[in-house]
């Protein structure tokens, strides 16, 4: 019997093949914590290669640059925002001057600024435009007499001639804005030029994973200028992450939505353990390593908006256990004890957390529960306690997602 052609196959509506949901689930599984951390480690290896090639100090462009630099190799942080390089919004920030980099550049002969960008872009606007604008303004301010050093340098592959000319039209304004700050320019010049390297302009260069490398062992040396190497750590992904074998471009971005409070320093301190841990066990391990700042301070990374409300369910066992241990340790002076719960608004996540703590740590008579007790909660019990909180704090406004997380934890904690 011959096989029917693919075009003749008919899927029954009753089967309810939800291809959109399937694709969503596949994408979500690919964007796992494990894949993110593995991608970060891979990109960091490229950053180290760039460092070895140029022999220059690594500078993390925050917030995400620190994820891609092993802490012992990080010389400084910088704050160049991509929004200052967005089309039509080009700006020289007088709040983020980054002047501390000049001394580092003068001492070491240049620097490498590390950043990343998410899927679809070759490099972030911070590296293709914001840093070049900064270099150009610094050259014009520090060396006003050297007009041959005043040109704006941008990567042709990322910035068109039209956009470049529009940025150039604003450079005089950027310089004037800086000069109004009254910064000691002579002092800046001394910091940049006080070493053996002498007076040279800043010049941005660009490194991505798509660029060819020189022969092994060869180091690049620049005699005519101070190189400010703009290193895009992440490899460009043209299609969906599902086609990349788990690699995620810009994996260190948006940590509030996936990191569960994990920070770059803690990642590097425990990288081997984290990368060897099963995906399902990672959130618990991250909490163990990063949330408890001391015996009295717990800083929980939940993210924002609905994501935070959903993440609260997973965090409540740790939060309730932490507070219960503290209360038991101070049981003799309980009337003097204060528990402060803070969130971004003071009306949502913190209210839900207080509700869970009230139910978990205290019985119906307001007495402290013993550790090891096995309380049972109903929706009515939880609703009564919430009513007390809302009466005492009328401005409280916990979202439905937050309250669902509290109910889910208290009613299903044995599962």
C-alpha positions as CSV (number, residue, x, y, z in Angstrom):
1,X,0.0,0.0,0.0
2,X,1.4,3.4,-1.0
3,X,2.0,6.0,1.6
4,X,-0.5,9.0,1.4
5,X,1.0,12.3,0.6
6,X,1.6,14.7,3.5
7,X,-0.9,17.2,2.0
8,X,-3.7,14.6,2.3
9,X,-3.3,14.3,6.1
10,X,-6.1,15.9,8.0
11,X,-5.8,16.6,11.7
12,X,-9.1,16.2,13.6
13,X,-10.2,19.3,15.5
14,X,-11.2,17.1,18.3
15,X,-7.5,16.3,18.9
16,X,-7.0,19.9,19.8
17,X,-3.4,20.0,18.6
18,X,-2.2,23.2,20.3
19,X,1.0,23.8,18.3
20,X,1.3,27.3,19.8
21,X,1.4,25.9,23.3
22,X,3.9,23.2,22.2
23,X,6.2,25.8,20.7
24,X,5.9,27.9,23.9
25,X,6.8,24.9,26.1
26,X,9.8,24.0,23.9
27,X,11.1,27.6,24.0
28,X,10.6,27.7,27.8
29,X,12.5,24.5,28.3
30,X,15.3,25.9,26.1
31,X,15.5,29.0,28.2
32,X,16.2,27.0,31.3
33,X,18.5,28.2,34.1
34,X,21.0,25.4,33.2
35,X,21.1,26.6,29.5
36,X,21.5,30.2,30.6
37,X,24.4,29.5,33.0
38,X,26.1,27.2,30.4
39,X,25.8,29.9,27.8
40,X,27.2,32.5,30.1
41,X,30.2,30.2,30.9
42,X,30.8,29.7,27.1
43,X,30.6,33.4,26.4
44,X,32.9,34.2,29.3
45,X,35.6,31.9,27.7
46,X,35.4,34.1,24.6
47,X,35.9,37.2,26.7
48,X,39.0,35.7,28.3
49,X,40.3,35.0,24.7
50,X,39.8,38.7,23.9
51,X,41.6,39.7,27.0
52,X,44.6,37.5,26.2
53,X,44.7,38.8,22.6
54,X,44.8,42.5,23.6
55,X,46.5,42.2,27.0
56,X,44.1,44.8,28.4
57,X,42.0,45.0,31.6
58,X,38.4,43.8,31.5
59,X,35.6,46.3,32.5
60,X,32.1,45.1,33.0
61,X,29.3,47.3,31.5
62,X,26.7,46.8,34.1
63,X,24.2,45.4,34.8
64,X,25.0,42.2,32.9
65,X,28.7,42.6,32.0
66,X,29.8,41.1,35.3
67,X,28.2,37.7,34.4
68,X,30.7,37.3,31.6
69,X,33.9,38.1,33.5
70,X,35.5,35.8,36.1
71,X,35.8,38.0,39.2
72,X,39.6,37.7,39.5
73,X,39.9,39.2,36.0
74,X,37.5,42.1,36.5
75,X,39.3,45.4,36.8
76,X,36.3,47.8,37.0
77,X,32.7,48.4,36.2
78,X,31.2,51.0,33.8
79,X,27.7,52.3,33.1
80,X,27.1,52.9,29.4
81,X,23.4,52.6,28.7
82,X,22.1,51.3,25.4
83,X,19.2,53.8,25.6
84,X,21.8,56.6,25.1
85,X,22.6,55.1,21.7
86,X,19.1,54.3,20.5
87,X,18.1,55.7,17.1
88,X,17.1,59.3,17.5
89,X,17.8,59.3,21.2
90,X,21.6,59.6,21.1
91,X,23.0,61.2,24.2
92,X,26.0,61.8,26.4
93,X,25.0,61.2,29.9
94,X,26.1,63.7,32.5
95,X,25.0,61.4,35.3
96,X,27.0,58.4,34.1
97,X,30.4,60.0,33.2
98,X,32.6,56.9,33.7
99,X,35.6,59.2,34.2
100,X,37.2,56.6,36.5
101,X,38.1,54.6,33.3
102,X,40.5,57.3,32.1
103,X,43.1,56.5,34.8
104,X,42.8,52.8,34.1
105,X,43.2,53.3,30.4
106,X,46.2,55.6,31.0
107,X,47.9,53.1,33.2
108,X,47.2,49.9,31.2
109,X,47.2,51.4,27.7
110,X,43.5,50.8,27.1
111,X,40.7,48.6,28.3
112,X,38.1,46.1,27.2
113,X,34.4,46.9,27.9
114,X,32.3,43.8,28.1
115,X,28.5,43.7,27.4
116,X,26.0,41.4,25.7
117,X,22.8,41.7,23.7
118,X,19.8,39.6,23.2
119,X,18.7,37.6,20.1
120,X,18.8,39.2,16.7
121,X,21.5,41.9,17.3
122,X,25.2,41.7,16.6
123,X,26.1,44.1,19.3
124,X,24.3,46.3,21.9
125,X,23.8,50.0,21.2
126,X,25.8,50.7,24.3
127,X,28.9,49.3,22.5
128,X,28.2,50.4,19.0
129,X,27.2,54.0,19.8
130,X,27.2,55.0,23.5
131,X,30.8,54.1,24.1
132,X,32.0,55.7,20.8
133,X,30.1,58.9,21.7
134,X,31.9,58.9,25.1
135,X,35.3,58.4,23.5
136,X,34.7,61.2,21.0
137,X,33.5,63.6,23.7
138,X,36.5,62.8,25.9
139,X,38.9,63.4,23.0
140,X,37.3,66.8,22.2
141,X,37.3,67.8,25.9
142,X,40.8,66.6,26.9
143,X,42.5,67.5,23.6
144,X,40.7,70.6,22.2
145,X,43.7,71.6,20.2
146,X,44.0,68.2,18.4
147,X,41.2,68.4,15.9
148,X,42.5,65.4,14.0
149,X,41.5,63.3,17.0
150,X,38.0,64.6,17.2
151,X,36.3,62.3,14.6
152,X,33.5,59.9,15.7
153,X,34.4,56.3,15.2
154,X,31.5,53.8,14.9
155,X,31.3,50.2,13.5
156,X,30.1,50.4,9.9
157,X,28.3,47.0,10.2
158,X,26.1,48.4,13.0
159,X,25.8,52.1,12.3
160,X,24.8,53.6,8.9
161,X,26.5,56.7,7.5
162,X,23.2,58.5,7.9
163,X,22.9,57.7,11.5
164,X,26.6,58.5,12.1
165,X,26.1,62.0,10.5
166,X,23.1,62.6,12.7
167,X,25.1,61.8,15.8
168,X,28.0,64.0,14.7
169,X,25.5,66.9,14.5
170,X,24.9,66.6,18.2
171,X,28.5,66.2,19.4
172,X,29.1,70.0,20.0
173,X,26.0,70.0,22.2
174,X,27.4,66.9,24.1
175,X,30.7,68.6,24.7
176,X,29.1,71.8,25.9
177,X,26.9,69.9,28.3
178,X,30.0,68.2,29.8
179,X,31.9,71.5,30.1
180,X,29.0,73.0,32.1
181,X,29.7,70.5,34.8
182,X,32.9,72.3,35.7
183,X,35.0,69.1,35.8
184,X,38.8,69.6,36.2
185,X,39.8,68.8,32.6
186,X,43.5,69.3,33.3
187,X,43.2,66.6,36.0
188,X,41.5,64.2,33.5
189,X,44.3,64.8,31.0
190,X,46.9,64.1,33.6
191,X,45.2,60.8,34.6
192,X,45.0,59.7,31.0
193,X,48.5,60.8,29.9
194,X,50.6,60.5,33.0
195,X,52.2,57.2,32.2
196,X,54.8,56.3,29.6
197,X,52.2,55.9,26.9
198,X,52.0,59.7,26.6
199,X,49.3,61.7,24.9
200,X,47.1,59.7,22.6
201,X,43.4,59.8,21.7
202,X,40.8,57.2,22.8
203,X,39.6,55.0,19.9
204,X,36.8,52.4,20.2
205,X,37.4,49.0,18.5
206,X,34.9,46.1,18.4
207,X,35.1,42.4,19.0
208,X,32.3,39.9,18.5
209,X,32.4,36.1,18.3
210,X,31.9,36.4,14.5
211,X,35.3,38.2,14.1
212,X,38.4,36.2,13.0
213,X,41.2,36.0,15.5
214,X,44.9,36.6,14.7
215,X,47.4,33.7,14.8
216,X,47.7,32.0,18.2
217,X,50.0,33.7,20.5
218,X,49.9,37.0,18.7
219,X,49.0,40.1,20.7
220,X,47.7,43.3,19.3
221,X,49.5,46.5,20.1
222,X,48.4,50.0,19.2
223,X,50.9,52.8,19.4
224,X,48.9,55.6,18.0
225,X,45.9,55.5,20.3
226,X,44.4,54.1,23.5
227,X,42.1,51.2,22.4
228,X,38.8,51.0,24.1
229,X,37.7,47.5,22.9
230,X,34.0,47.0,22.9
231,X,33.5,43.3,23.4
232,X,30.1,41.7,22.7
233,X,30.4,38.5,24.7
234,X,27.3,36.7,23.3
235,X,27.2,35.0,19.9
236,X,24.6,36.2,17.5
237,X,21.6,33.9,17.1
238,X,19.7,34.5,13.9
239,X,16.7,32.2,14.5
240,X,15.1,30.8,17.6
241,X,17.1,29.4,20.5
242,X,15.7,26.0,19.8
243,X,17.9,25.7,16.8
244,X,21.1,26.5,18.8
245,X,21.4,23.4,20.9
246,X,20.5,25.1,24.1
247,X,22.7,28.2,23.5
248,X,21.0,31.5,24.6
249,X,22.2,34.8,23.3
250,X,22.5,37.4,26.0
251,X,21.8,34.8,28.7
252,X,22.8,37.2,31.5
253,X,20.0,39.7,30.7
254,X,16.7,40.0,32.6
255,X,18.0,38.2,35.6
256,X,14.9,39.3,37.6
257,X,12.9,36.9,35.5
258,X,15.0,33.7,35.8
259,X,17.9,34.0,38.3
260,X,15.9,33.4,41.6
261,X,18.2,36.0,43.3
262,X,21.4,34.5,41.8
263,X,24.1,37.2,41.2
264,X,27.2,37.2,39.1
265,X,29.7,36.9,42.0
266,X,27.7,34.0,43.6
267,X,27.5,32.3,40.2
268,X,31.3,32.4,39.7
269,X,31.9,31.3,43.3
270,X,29.7,28.2,42.8
271,X,29.8,27.8,39.0
272,X,30.9,24.2,38.9
273,X,28.3,23.1,41.5
274,X,25.5,25.0,39.7
275,X,26.4,23.6,36.3
276,X,26.4,20.1,37.6
277,X,23.0,20.4,39.4
278,X,19.8,19.1,37.8
279,X,17.5,21.8,36.5
280,X,14.7,21.0,39.0
281,X,17.1,21.4,42.0
282,X,18.7,24.7,40.9
283,X,16.2,27.1,42.4
284,X,16.6,25.5,45.9
285,X,20.4,25.5,45.5
286,X,20.4,29.2,44.4
287,X,18.3,30.1,47.4
288,X,20.7,28.3,49.7
289,X,23.7,30.1,48.2
290,X,22.3,33.6,47.7
291,X,19.2,34.6,49.6
292,X,20.4,34.5,53.2
293,X,22.7,37.5,53.6
294,X,23.0,36.9,57.4
295,X,21.0,35.3,60.2
296,X,18.6,38.3,60.2
297,X,18.5,39.4,56.5
298,X,16.9,37.4,53.7
299,X,16.9,39.0,50.2
300,X,14.7,37.0,47.9
301,X,14.9,37.5,44.2
302,X,11.4,37.1,42.8
303,X,11.3,39.3,39.7
304,X,8.6,41.7,38.8
305,X,4.8,41.8,38.2
306,X,3.0,38.4,37.6
307,X,6.3,36.6,37.4
308,X,7.1,37.7,40.9
309,X,3.7,36.6,42.2
310,X,4.2,33.1,40.7
311,X,7.7,32.8,42.0
312,X,6.5,33.7,45.5
313,X,5.0,30.2,45.8
314,X,8.4,28.6,45.4
315,X,10.1,31.0,47.8
316,X,7.6,30.8,50.7
317,X,9.1,27.6,52.2
318,X,12.5,29.3,52.5
319,X,11.0,32.5,53.8
320,X,8.8,30.9,56.4
321,X,11.5,28.6,57.6
322,X,14.0,31.5,57.9
323,X,11.6,33.7,59.9
324,X,10.4,30.8,62.1
325,X,14.0,29.9,63.0
326,X,14.6,33.6,63.9
327,X,11.5,33.8,66.0
328,X,12.3,30.6,67.9
329,X,15.8,31.8,68.6
330,X,14.3,35.0,70.1
331,X,11.3,33.4,71.8
332,X,12.1,34.7,75.2
333,X,12.0,38.3,74.1
334,X,9.3,38.0,71.4
335,X,7.5,41.2,72.4
336,X,10.6,43.1,71.3
337,X,11.1,41.4,68.0
338,X,10.2,43.1,64.8
339,X,10.0,41.5,61.4
340,X,10.2,43.9,58.4
341,X,9.0,42.6,55.0
342,X,9.7,44.9,52.1
343,X,8.8,44.8,48.4
344,X,8.8,47.3,45.5
345,X,5.4,48.8,46.3
346,X,4.8,47.7,49.9
347,X,1.3,46.7,48.9
348,X,1.5,43.4,47.0
349,X,4.3,40.8,47.5
350,X,5.2,42.0,51.0
351,X,1.5,41.7,52.0
352,X,1.2,38.2,50.6
353,X,4.5,37.3,52.5
354,X,3.2,38.7,55.8
355,X,0.0,36.7,55.3
356,X,1.9,33.5,54.8
357,X,4.2,34.2,57.8
358,X,1.2,35.0,60.0
359,X,-0.5,31.7,59.1
360,X,2.7,29.6,59.3
361,X,4.4,31.0,62.3
362,X,1.5,31.7,64.7
363,X,-1.6,29.7,65.7
364,X,-5.1,31.0,65.9
365,X,-4.5,32.4,69.4
366,X,-1.4,34.4,68.2
367,X,1.0,32.1,69.9
368,X,4.3,31.0,68.2
369,X,4.0,27.6,66.6
370,X,6.6,25.0,67.6
371,X,9.1,24.0,64.8
372,X,8.0,20.7,63.5
373,X,4.3,21.4,64.0
374,X,2.1,20.2,61.1
375,X,-0.6,22.9,60.7
376,X,-3.6,22.5,58.4
377,X,-5.0,25.5,56.6
378,X,-8.3,26.1,54.8
379,X,-9.3,29.0,52.5
380,X,-11.4,30.3,55.3
381,X,-8.5,30.4,57.8
382,X,-6.4,32.3,55.3
383,X,-9.2,34.7,54.4
384,X,-9.7,35.6,58.0
385,X,-6.0,36.4,58.5
386,X,-6.0,38.4,55.3
387,X,-9.0,40.4,56.6
388,X,-7.0,41.4,59.7
389,X,-4.2,42.6,57.6
390,X,-6.4,44.6,55.3
391,X,-8.2,46.2,58.3
392,X,-4.8,47.3,59.8
393,X,-3.5,48.4,56.4
394,X,-6.3,49.5,54.0
395,X,-3.9,50.5,51.3
396,X,-2.7,46.9,50.9
397,X,-3.5,45.5,47.5
398,X,-2.2,42.0,47.0
399,X,-2.8,40.7,43.4
400,X,-4.7,37.6,42.7
401,X,-1.5,35.9,41.6
402,X,0.2,36.7,44.9
403,X,-2.8,35.3,46.9
404,X,-2.9,32.2,44.8
405,X,0.7,31.5,45.6
406,X,0.1,32.0,49.3
407,X,-3.0,29.7,49.2
408,X,-1.1,27.1,47.2
409,X,1.8,27.0,49.6
410,X,-0.3,26.9,52.8
411,X,-2.8,24.3,51.6
412,X,-0.4,22.1,49.7
413,X,2.8,22.3,51.7
414,X,2.9,18.6,52.5
415,X,2.9,17.6,48.8
